[in-house]
Amino acid sequence: MFGPKTYNSTDVPIQVDNLPMDLEDEILRLKKNLNAVLLAHYYQESEIQDIADFVGDSLELSKRATSTDAEVIVFAGVHFMAETAKILSPSKQVLIPDLNAGCSLAEGCPADLFKRWREQYPNYVAITYINCSAEVKALSDIICTSSSAEKIIRQIPEDKPILFAPDKNLGNYLMKKTGRKMEIWQGTCVVHETFSAKKLIHLKSLYPDAKIIAHPECEEVILDQADFIGSTSALLRHVQQSSDKEFIVATETGIIHQMEKSCPEKLFIPAPPEESCACNQCPYMKLNTMEKVYLCMKNRKPEIILTDDLIQKAIIPIQRMMEMSR
């Protein structure tokens, strides 16, 4: 199983003993002084979500950052998300609280192996899930999100074969939804692979009125039991709009904080992992803490640095996604 990747970088801020007593006040002060915007993904700890300027999924947050006059973007998420923000806002400084906050999907699809895989299928269009490195984005034809992938695939001519990377569960789900055969990279998300179908059935027996909602990165055995399947943002919108009062949530547990804030009268139950552990929490996302948010702003590092050439290549498939998902 993948775990958080260790980066050999002097940019990682060193923890210090003399942290301020009120981190929230200090973060707000630094944010003002730096003219910074603080972005938090749905899977971050609740205290980080509560202090952020914007909370959302990875692409939504990057797009939000481009629309502000902030000079500094502090991205409380994982590495590929902060890279995407840098690609879309190359003139802004992009900071990440912990440089080791990676992603099993991104790490399981290194650029050199992805390039070699692409070369085996020269006439294929490469549609790549946004959970990948900037280098893999630059090697792709079109980037997609879990919410835009189906719409994009349906726009590809029937006679044009498709490569899909890096998530095999999302790829298989899309093949089933669209009827399009695709060559699929065999990567998975460590969180969405852990949910137990057996425990989910038992949980459903305890809460018979609860609706099961799931992210399409889950395995097919989980998706087959779901009453609703959608991206993180789609899951949040669904519970807000639904008349149902109880939900079993098969995605990273961080989203439940926003669900409870917007629907306090409803019950949200995290789907159980296979083991008796916190495996339904992303180990990468949880590397970010309030202390690290403060330190990265205080020290203005770790910083995401991408070459101009890489940014120019990586933005092309992202722009194609935005055009095709309108």
TADA-V754834 format. One record per residue. RES is the residue in three letters. PSI is psi as a letter, one per 40 degrees, with the letter a starting at -180 (* if undefined). Layout:
# TADA-V754834
RES:PSI
RES:PSI
This chain:
# TADA-V754834
MET:i
PHE:i
GLY:i
PRO:h
LYS:i
THR:h
TYR:h
ASN:g
SER:h
THR:e
ASP:e
VAL:h
PRO:i
ILE:h
GLN:i
VAL:i
ASP:d
ASN:g
LEU:i
PRO:i
MET:d
ASP:g
LEU:d
GLU:d
ASP:d
GLU:d
ILE:d
LEU:d
ARG:d
LEU:d
LYS:d
LYS:d
ASN:d
LEU:e
ASN:f
ALA:i
VAL:h
LEU:h
LEU:h
ALA:h
HIS:i
TYR:d
TYR:e
GLN:i
GLU:i
SER:d
GLU:d
ILE:d
GLN:d
ASP:d
ILE:e
ALA:i
ASP:d
PHE:h
VAL:h
GLY:a
ASP:i
SER:d
LEU:d
GLU:d
LEU:d
SER:d
LYS:d
ARG:d
ALA:d
THR:d
SER:e
THR:i
ASP:e
ALA:i
GLU:d
VAL:h
ILE:h
VAL:h
PHE:h
ALA:g
GLY:a
VAL:i
HIS:d
PHE:d
MET:d
ALA:d
GLU:d
THR:d
ALA:d
LYS:d
ILE:d
LEU:d
SER:g
PRO:d
SER:e
LYS:i
GLN:h
VAL:h
LEU:i
ILE:h
PRO:d
ASP:h
LEU:e
ASN:e
ALA:g
GLY:a
CYS:h
SER:d
LEU:d
ALA:d
GLU:d
GLY:e
CYS:g
PRO:i
ALA:d
ASP:d
LEU:d
PHE:d
LYS:d
ARG:d
TRP:d
ARG:d
GLU:e
GLN:e
TYR:g
PRO:d
ASN:e
TYR:i
VAL:h
ALA:h
ILE:h
THR:h
TYR:i
ILE:e
ASN:g
CYS:i
SER:i
ALA:d
GLU:d
VAL:d
LYS:d
ALA:d
LEU:e
SER:i
ASP:d
ILE:h
ILE:i
CYS:i
THR:i
SER:d
SER:d
SER:e
ALA:d
GLU:d
LYS:d
ILE:d
ILE:d
ARG:e
GLN:e
ILE:h
PRO:i
GLU:d
ASP:e
LYS:h
PRO:i
ILE:h
LEU:h
PHE:h
ALA:i
PRO:e
ASP:h
LYS:d
ASN:d
LEU:d
GLY:d
ASN:d
TYR:d
LEU:d
MET:d
LYS:d
LYS:d
THR:e
GLY:e
ARG:h
LYS:h
MET:i
GLU:h
ILE:h
TRP:h
GLN:f
GLY:i
THR:i
CYS:h
VAL:d
VAL:d
HIS:e
GLU:e
THR:e
PHE:h
SER:h
ALA:d
LYS:d
LYS:d
LEU:d
ILE:d
HIS:d
LEU:d
LYS:d
SER:d
LEU:d
TYR:g
PRO:d
ASP:e
ALA:h
LYS:h
ILE:h
ILE:h
ALA:i
HIS:i
PRO:e
GLU:e
CYS:i
GLU:i
GLU:d
VAL:d
ILE:d
LEU:d
ASP:d
GLN:e
ALA:i
ASP:d
PHE:h
ILE:h
GLY:i
SER:i
THR:d
SER:d
ALA:d
LEU:d
LEU:d
ARG:d
HIS:d
VAL:d
GLN:d
GLN:e
SER:i
SER:e
ASP:i
LYS:e
GLU:h
PHE:h
ILE:h
VAL:h
ALA:g
THR:a
GLU:h
THR:e
GLY:d
ILE:d
ILE:d
HIS:d
GLN:d
MET:d
GLU:d
LYS:d
SER:d
CYS:g
PRO:e
GLU:e
LYS:i
LEU:h
PHE:h
ILE:h
PRO:h
ALA:i
PRO:i
PRO:i
GLU:d
GLU:i
SER:g
CYS:a
ALA:f
CYS:e
ASN:e
GLN:h
CYS:h
PRO:d
TYR:d
MET:d
LYS:e
LEU:d
ASN:h
THR:i
MET:d
GLU:d
LYS:d
VAL:d
TYR:d
LEU:d
CYS:d
MET:d
LYS:d
ASN:e
ARG:f
LYS:i
PRO:i
GLU:i
ILE:h
ILE:h
LEU:i
THR:i
ASP:d
ASP:d
LEU:d
ILE:d
GLN:d
LYS:d
ALA:d
ILE:d
ILE:d
PRO:d
ILE:d
GLN:d
ARG:d
MET:d
MET:d
GLU:d
MET:e
SER:e
ARG:*
